[in-house]
Amino acid sequence: MEHSNFHNIFFLWILFVTLENCLTAEGLGVNWGTRATHPLPPDIVVKLLKENGFNKVKLFEADPGALKALGRSGVQVMVGIPNDMLATLSGSVRAAEQWVQQNVSSFISKNGVDIRYVAVGNEPFLKAYKNMFLNTTLPALENVQAALIKAGLGRQVKLTVPINADVYQTDTGVPSGGDFRIDIHDLMMKIVKFLRDNGGPLTINIYPFLSLYADPHFPIDFAFFSGTSSPVVDGSISYTNVFEANYDTLVWALEKNGFGSLPIIVGEIGWPTDGDSNANIEYARKFNQGLLDRITRGIGTPKRPTPPDIYLFGLIDEDAKSIEPGNFERHWGIFYYDGAIKYQLNLGNKRSVTAAKGVRYLARKWCVMTPDANVNDPNLADSINYACTYADCTSLGYGSSCGELDIKSNASYAFNMYYQTMNQQKGSCERFNNLSVITTIDPSPSPSNSGNSSHCRFEVMIDLGKHESRVNPGTSSATMINHFSLVLFVLVFVLDYYMYLP
């Protein structure tokens, strides 16, 4: 009896460990952007992914370093094809074959990368693009599909097209009125039919933050997941957040056109932490935690109760990303540029976010405005403008984390960002007309009890040339626990078997 009880208890423990891992990781994806002046080494990023339970990742392009690091990691990959490649791929099957061979087949066969999807273009039908990619997206899709089939990957790797929510609309103001934009309706039908016929999903990017950014009168509580006093009522359904309403508008659009069963992936969704008054750590934590809670609990939408695969946007801040849409574009990361934790999140099973390990930095020194320099110096404005032309000063904007600094601290922030972006090179702090000096005292403002300024950081950049030896990124703590559990289970099973032998 005692032996039997031990066996049952141990089996339940194994089951618990397995379920614990599944609850943490299942369906949890994230976007890995690489537009940074000092990117984290790819193997550190892959380890960061795994230790935080992300088992799916989306890349905006076939970055060789990232793909190699993802080899045999257990992370499923979606590889993106940038919009500027659509013309080439649409005009030549041969070009598509070469792209697939170099960026898909090779990494699967040589590096063991688990590529599941190829995303053809990225929001190619945005109104802002003025029909630039209207005639190349579908032909590129067809040519890449032909290339995958020729490479023997037609079943293994599926194609998708990430679209923005402005591709569809509702004339009634509620999701059930959803349909595709008239100007691209026929094209979307061809793309959707192609995806259905080839087993591919449609990918949609949904950004409640942008709804708030575009309309100051947008009801702010409708952007989050905690309910609203003014729900959108659509027949018998009450929508309490913009995510569900937006997603179901697309579902209605697909249903009306005969594609109601087409799989949908949420390719991008998140909340930025800087660069705008509504882009702050408090709102980002609130939004992303609400989203993660939905994923953990398996909550879908009224039209599709089964939750889709969701890729958070994004993993790490990108200080070299275009800020044409707004200064917030460089601050979507759950982590800072160096993998440091911005804010705590419960990733499921009461697990919190874990910072990147093995990061090496440049020397702890900063470039600041000389203490006795005059703020009325005629060269000061030009010096700040010069620094911010070549470095990221988006945190200095109105409502941003460093937007409340005084004039000297403002200049110091700009000088330091330039100095760090230039890798602290000799002379890079001396080019500001005798207004700057190097210090070894961290000039970051002391945390305050209120306001976004408590998160203002004077950075020291990553030293890209001096990273310590790192373990195989495919081996995380969760993986080792599971391996240990499996070995222990087999050992107990064998002992159990021999105990019953005559």
Salt bridges, closest charged atoms under 4 A:
ASP43 OD2 - ARG470 NE 2.63
GLU51 OE1 - LYS357 NZ 2.88
GLU61 OE2 - ARG35 NE 3.94
GLU97 OE1 - ARG94 NH1 3.58
GLU97 OE2 - LYS150 NZ 3.35
ASP114 OD1 - ARG116 NE 2.77
ASP166 OD1 - ARG181 NH1 3.69
ASP179 OD1 - HIS185 NE2 3.57
ASP183 OD1 - ARG181 NE 2.96
ASP186 OD1 - HIS185 ND1 3.76
ASP197 OD2 - LYS193 NZ 2.80
ASP197 OD1 - ARG196 NH2 3.23
GLU244 OE2 - ARG294 NH1 2.84
GLU255 OE1 - LYS303 NZ 3.04
GLU268 OE2 - LYS58 NZ 3.39
GLU282 OE2 - HIS455 NE2 3.37
ASP317 OD2 - HIS331 ND1 3.89
ASP317 OD1 - LYS342 NZ 2.77
GLU329 OE1 - LYS321 NZ 2.90
ASP338 OD1 - ARG457 NH2 3.81
ASP392 OD1 - ARG330 NH1 3.01
GLU459 OE1 - ARG457 NH2 2.85
GLU468 OE1 - ARG360 NH2 3.52
ASP496 OD1 - HIS3 NE2 2.35
ASP496 OD2 - HIS7 NE2 3.40
